[in-house]
Amino acid sequence: MATSTSAGTRAVVGELLGRIGEGDPVRIAEMYAEGVDWKVDWPEGEHGRTATPWIRHRSTRADAAAHYRELGEHHVPEDVATEIERILVDGDDAVVLGEIRQTARSTGRAYRARFALHLTVEDGLVTRHHVYEDSLAVAQAFDPKA
């Protein structure tokens, strides 16, 4: 299905978000193109990087599956919630605005982080995944010294 229209983009984004909510990394990754422009807004350097290995740039469908698998491994699954506040769609592009609430498995600390997720959909698959989030809240939750 070609997704050059906003309606097609909205349908793919809705399906992706539904799969993320289900939590199966393989099914989530099926929504991504074989090559994907994946970026995460995170401070340069090693600030919190060892405690948050899922936060890094990626480029393939297999990388997308690994991201969701690692994300799940580092959080308490019973203590996860995401509130989607708005989905803005313009042609092939969508921006999802919301807040995640999770608990770091390593420290037991709960955190909340606002996010904006910029997705591009082409031919029914996600080709761009850029996320901007409150990286300080995430880093503090995983910091064993905090």
SERO-4910 file (N, C-alpha, C, O; in steps of 0.05 Angstrom, whole numbers):
BEGIN
 pado doro    nc1    nc2    nc3   cac1   cac2   cac3    cc1    cc2    cc3    oc1    oc2    oc3
  Met    A     17    -24      0      0      0      0     18     25      0     35     28     18
  Ala    A     14     42    -19     29     67    -20     19     85      2     -5     88      6
  Thr    A     37     98     16     28    116     38     36    144     33     46    157     52
  Ser    A     32    155      9     39    182      4     18    201     15     22    226     15
  Thr    A     -4    191     25    -25    207     36    -24    208     66    -13    189     79
  Ser    A    -34    228     78    -35    230    107    -51    207    119    -44    198    141
  Ala    A    -73    199    106    -89    177    117    -73    151    119    -75    137    138
  Gly    A    -57    145     98    -40    121     98    -19    123    120    -13    103    133
  Thr    A     -7    146    122     14    150    143      1    146    171     13    133    188
  Arg    A    -22    158    175    -35    156    201    -41    126    207    -38    118    230
  Ala    A    -50    111    188    -56     83    192    -31     67    200    -32     50    218
  Val    A     -9     72    186     16     58    192     26     65    220     34     48    236
  Val    A     25     91    227     34    100    253     16     88    275     26     79    296
  Gly    A    -10     87    270    -28     74    290    -21     45    294    -21     36    317
  Glu    A    -16     31    272     -8      3    274     18      0    289     21    -18    306
  Leu    A     38     17    283     63     16    297     60     20    327     70      5    343
  Leu    A     45     40    335     41     46    363     26     23    377     32     16    400
  Gly    A      7     11    363     -7    -13    374     13    -36    379     11    -49    400
  Arg    A     30    -40    360     50    -62    363     70    -56    386     78    -74    401
  Ile    A     78    -31    388     96    -23    410     82    -29    436     95    -39    455
  Gly    A     57    -22    438     42    -28    462     40    -58    469     39    -65    492
  Glu    A     39    -75    448     39   -104    453     66   -114    462     67   -134    477
  Gly    A     87   -101    454    114   -108    464    129   -130    451    149   -139    462
  Asp    A    121   -139    427    136   -160    413    156   -147    394    148   -137    373
  Pro    A    182   -148    400    202   -134    384    202   -142    354    207   -126    337
  Val    A    197   -168    349    197   -177    321    174   -165    306    177   -156    283
  Arg    A    150   -166    318    127   -154    304    130   -124    301    121   -112    281
  Ile    A    142   -111    321    146    -82    318    165    -76    295    160    -59    278
  Ala    A    187    -91    294    207    -87    273    196    -91    245    207    -80    226
  Glu    A    176   -108    242    164   -112    215    152    -86    204    148    -85    179
  Met    A    148    -67    220    136    -41    211    158    -23    200    151     -2    188
  Tyr    A    183    -30    203    205    -13    193    216    -23    167    216    -47    161
  Ala    A    226     -5    150    239    -12    125    265    -26    132    275    -24    154
  Glu    A    276    -40    112    301    -55    117    324    -35    124    341    -42    141
  Gly    A    323    -12    113    342     10    120    326     32    132    307     42    120
  Val    A    333     41    156    318     62    170    337     83    181    358     77    191
  Asp    A    328    108    178    343    131    190    334    134    219    312    145    223
  Trp    A    349    124    238    341    123    266    360    140    282    384    136    282
  Lys    A    349    159    296    366    177    312    352    181    339    327    181    341
  Val    A    368    184    360    357    189    387    371    214    397    395    217    396
  Asp    A    355    232    407    366    257    419    378    250    446    363    244    465
  Trp    A    404    251    448    418    243    472    444    259    473    456    264    453
  Pro    A    452    268    497    476    284    499    500    268    488    502    244    490
  Glu    A    519    283    476    543    270    465    559    260    489    556    269    511
  Gly    A    577    241    483    594    230    504    581    206    517    562    194    507
  Glu    A    591    199    540    583    174    554    562    179    576    557    161    592
  His    A    550    202    578    531    209    599    509    188    600    490    189    584
  Gly    A    511    170    619    490    150    623    490    128    602    472    110    603
  Arg    A    508    128    583    508    109    561    510     80    569    496     63    558
  Thr    A    527     74    588    531     46    596    505     34    609    500     11    606
  Ala    A    491     51    623    466     41    636    442     41    617    422     29    624
  Thr    A    444     54    594    422     56    575    431     47    547    431     64    529
  Pro    A    439     22    544    451     14    518    431     14    495    440     14    472
  Trp    A    406     15    499    386     16    477    386     44    464    375     47    442
  Ile    A    397     64    478    396     91    467    421     96    450    442    103    460
  Arg    A    417     91    424    439     96    405    426     97    377    403     89    373
  His    A    442    107    358    433    108    331    432     80    319    448     63    326
  Arg    A    413     76    301    409     50    288    404     54    258    400     77    250
  Ser    A    405     33    243    401     37    214    386     14    200    382     16    175
  Thr    A    379     -7    213    366    -30    200    341    -40    215    337    -32    238
  Arg    A    326    -56    201    302    -69    214    311    -86    238    298    -86    258
  Ala    A    333   -100    234    344   -117    256    351    -99    280    347   -107    303
  Asp    A    363    -76    275    369    -57    296    344    -48    311    344    -45    335
  Ala    A    322    -44    296    297    -36    309    288    -57    328    279    -51    350
  Ala    A    289    -83    320    281   -105    338    299   -105    362    289   -109    385
  Ala    A    325   -101    359    343   -101    381    337    -78    400    339    -82    425
  His    A    330    -55    390    323    -32    406    300    -39    425    302    -35    450
  Tyr    A    278    -50    414    255    -56    431    261    -79    450    250    -80    472
  Arg    A    277    -98    442    285   -120    460    301   -109    484    296   -115    507
  Glu    A    321    -92    478    338    -80    499    322    -62    517    326    -62    541
  Leu    A    304    -47    505    287    -29    521    271    -45    542    270    -37    565
  Gly    A    260    -67    533    245    -84    551    262    -97    572    253   -100    595
  Glu    A    286   -105    566    304   -118    585    312    -99    607    319   -108    629
  His    A    312    -73    603    322    -54    622    301    -40    638    307    -22    654
  His    A    276    -47    634    253    -35    649    236    -56    662    236    -79    653
  Val    A    222    -48    683    204    -66    696    178    -67    680    164    -47    678
  Pro    A    172    -90    668    149    -91    649    122    -85    661    104    -75    647
  Glu    A    118    -90    687     93    -85    700     89    -55    706     68    -47    714
  Asp    A    110    -40    702    110    -12    710    116      7    686    133     24    688
  Val    A    101      2    664    106     17    640     79     29    630     59     15    630
  Ala    A     80     54    623     56     67    612     65     89    592     85    102    597
  Thr    A     50     92    571     55    113    552     29    127    547      8    115    541
  Glu    A     30    153    548      6    170    541     12    184    515     30    201    514
  Ile    A     -3    178    495     -1    192    470    -21    216    471    -45    212    474
  Glu    A    -10    240    469    -26    264    471    -36    273    443    -58    284    441
  Arg    A    -19    269    423    -27    279    397    -10    266    376     13    260    380
  Ile    A    -23    261    353     -8    252    329    -14    272    307    -37    275    299
  Leu    A      7    284    297      5    304    276     15    291    250     37    280    250
  Val    A      0    293    229      8    280    204      7    300    181    -12    316    178
  Asp    A     28    299    165     30    316    141     43    299    119     67    296    118
  Gly    A     27    288    102     37    271     80     50    246     91     37    231    106
  Asp    A     75    242     85     90    219     94    101    221    122    111    202    133
  Asp    A    100    245    133    111    250    160     90    251    182     68    261    178
  Ala    A     98    241    205     81    243    229     98    250    253    121    242    255
  Val    A     86    264    272     99    270    297     80    261    319     57    269    320
  Val    A     91    244    336     75    233    359     86    247    384    110    247    389
  Leu    A     68    260    399     75    274    424     63    259    447     40    250    446
  Gly    A     78    257    469     68    243    492     87    242    515    106    257    516
  Glu    A     81    224    533     98    220    557    100    190    563     80    175    562
  Ile    A    124    181    569    128    154    578    132    154    608    144    172    620
  Arg    A    123    132    621    128    128    649    138    100    652    125     80    644
  Gln    A    162     98    663    175     71    665    190     70    691    194     89    705
  Thr    A    200     46    697    217     41    720    242     27    711    241      6    698
  Ala    A    265     38    719    290     26    712    294      0    728    291      0    752
  Arg    A    299    -21    714    303    -47    727    327    -47    745    326    -58    767
  Ser    A    349    -35    737    374    -35    752    373    -20    778    387    -27    797
  Thr    A    358      2    779    357     18    804    330     18    818    328     25    841
  Gly    A    309      9    804    283      9    816    270     37    816    248     41    827
  Arg    A    283     57    803    273     84    802    253     88    780    258     81    757
  Ala    A    230     99    786    210    106    766    217    133    754    229    150    767
  Tyr    A    210    137    729    214    163    716    192    168    696    178    150    687
  Arg    A    190    194    690    171    204    669    188    220    650    206    235    658
  Ala    A    182    216    624    197    231    604    179    239    581    165    222    569
  Arg    A    177    265    576    162    274    553    177    268    528    202    267    528
  Phe    A    163    263    505    177    257    480    162    268    456    138    273    457
  Ala    A    177    271    435    166    276    408    180    255    390    205    253    390
  Leu    A    164    241    375    174    220    357    167    228    329    144    230    322
  His    A    188    233    312    183    241    284    187    216    267    209    204    267
  Leu    A    166    208    254    166    184    236    161    192    207    146    211    202
  Thr    A    174    178    189    168    181    160    160    154    151    173    134    156
  Val    A    138    153    136    127    128    125    129    128     95    119    147     82
  Glu    A    141    108     83    142    105     54    135     77     47    146     58     58
  Asp    A    117     74     28    109     47     18    100     29     42    105      5     42
  Gly    A     87     41     61     75     26     83     95     18    105     87      3    123
  Leu    A    120     28    104    140     22    124    152     47    135    154     68    121
  Val    A    161     46    160    174     69    173    203     70    163    218     51    165
  Thr    A    210     93    151    238     97    141    254    117    158    278    118    156
  Arg    A    240    133    175    253    151    193    241    148    220    216    146    223
  His    A    258    146    241    250    144    269    269    162    285    291    154    293
  His    A    260    187    290    276    205    305    261    211    331    238    220    330
  Val    A    273    206    354    259    211    379    274    232    395    299    232    397
  Tyr    A    259    250    406    269    272    423    255    268    450    231    270    452
  Glu    A    271    263    471    259    258    497    275    272    519    296    283    514
  Asp    A    263    271    542    277    282    566    298    262    574    295    246    593
  Ser    A    321    264    561    343    245    566    354    248    594    365    229    605
  Leu    A    353    271    606    363    275    634    346    257    653    358    245    671
  Ala    A    320    257    650    303    240    668    310    211    665    312    197    685
  Val    A    315    202    641    323    174    636    350    168    649    353    149    663
  Ala    A    370    186    644    397    182    654    396    181    685    410    164    697
  Gln    A    381    199    697    380    200    727    368    174    738    376    165    759
  Ala    A    347    164    725    334    139    735    353    116    734    351     98    751
  Phe    A    372    115    715    390     92    712    417     97    726    434     79    726
  Asp    A    422    121    737    447    127    749    449    114    777    433    121    795
  Pro    A    467     95    781    469     81    807    478     99    829    475     93    853
  Lys    A    490    122    823    500    141    843    480    161    851    484    176    871
  Ala    A    458    163    837    438    185    843    421    178    867    404    193    874
***
